Every structure is written in structure tokens, then in C-alpha cells.
Amino acid sequence: MQSRFGSIALIVIGLFFLLHNLDILSFRYLGEILRTWWPAILIVVGALGLMGKRK
């Protein structure tokens, strides 16, 4: 789970920077997005952890 979480975290961070460089996402709104969607992030991380333990 630890290496999977690290990989997913790097992908998400890279995606945010790519969207910022393409002027699709402004970092001004990043805080607002995280404040709104943090429960969904926890749910996804938890679901990935459960899927990883089944294999």
C-alpha cells in the first residue's frame, strides 16, 4: 500500500502542475478544490487500500 500511495500521490501532484502549466487550473483555486474534495480523496485512498489487500 505504501508504494502504491506514493505513486498515486506523485501522479496527482504531477497532474496538478501539468494543468497549471496548460492554464487549465490556477493554484488560487487549488485550496478551494482541496477543501471541497478532501473527503473524496480519503475515500479513494481507502478503497485502493482495500483492493490492494484482496490480491
C-alpha positions in Angstrom: 0.0 0.0 0.0 2.8 2.4 0.9 4.4 2.3 -2.6 1.0 2.5 -4.3 0.1 5.5 -2.3 3.4 7.2 -3.1 3.0 6.5 -6.8 -0.6 7.9 -6.8 0.5 11.0 -4.9 3.2 11.7 -7.4 0.8 11.3 -10.3 -1.8 13.6 -8.7 0.9 16.3 -7.9 2.2 16.0 -11.5 -1.3 16.3 -12.9 -1.9 19.5 -10.9 1.4 21.0 -12.2 0.5 20.0 -15.8 -2.9 21.5 -15.6 -1.4 24.7 -14.1 1.2 24.9 -16.9 -1.6 24.4 -19.5 -3.6 27.3 -17.9 -6.5 24.9 -17.1 -6.1 25.1 -13.3 -5.0 28.0 -11.3 -3.3 27.4 -7.9 -5.5 30.1 -6.5 -8.4 27.7 -6.7 -6.4 24.6 -5.5 -7.1 25.3 -1.9 -10.8 25.6 -2.6 -10.8 22.4 -4.6 -9.0 20.5 -1.7 -11.3 22.0 0.9 -14.3 20.7 -1.1 -13.0 17.3 -2.3 -10.8 16.1 0.6 -13.4 13.5 1.8 -13.5 12.0 -1.8 -9.7 11.8 -1.7 -9.9 9.8 1.6 -12.5 7.5 0.2 -10.4 6.8 -2.9 -7.3 6.1 -0.9 -9.2 3.8 1.4 -10.8 1.9 -1.5 -7.4 1.5 -3.1 -6.1 0.1 0.2 -8.9 -2.4 0.4 -8.4 -3.5 -3.2 -4.7 -4.0 -2.6 -5.2 -6.2 0.4 -7.5 -8.6 -1.6 -4.9 -9.6 -4.1 
